[in-house]
């Protein structure tokens, strides 16, 4: 899931600002791609839609 500027916040658990999170995302994305992982980018949708997207890609049905 790429960083999402509109919802990106720092706190005691998430210390990266948006720019650092974006840089980290790109490094990890390219590294995993070079290691032949199948990468699927989760689109920026509502929480329910994102959950359904992920569950759909792992062969599960979303729970209502």
C-alpha positions, 0 to 999 in steps of 0.5 A, a space after each residue: 500500500 503506497 503512502 497516502 498523503 491525505 491520511 498520513 500522520 506521524 505518532 509514537 508508532 509512525 515516526 516517518 513523515 510523508 516524504 520519508 514514507 514515500 521514499 521507503 515505499 519506493 525502495 521496498 517496492 523496487 527491492 521486492 520486484 527485483 526479488 521476483 515477488 508479485 506486487 499488487 498495489 492496493 488502490 486508494 479507496 474506502 476502508 471497506 473497499 480496500 479490505 474487499 480488494 485485499 481479501 479478493 486477491 487472497 481468495 477470500 470473501 469479505 465478511 459483512 
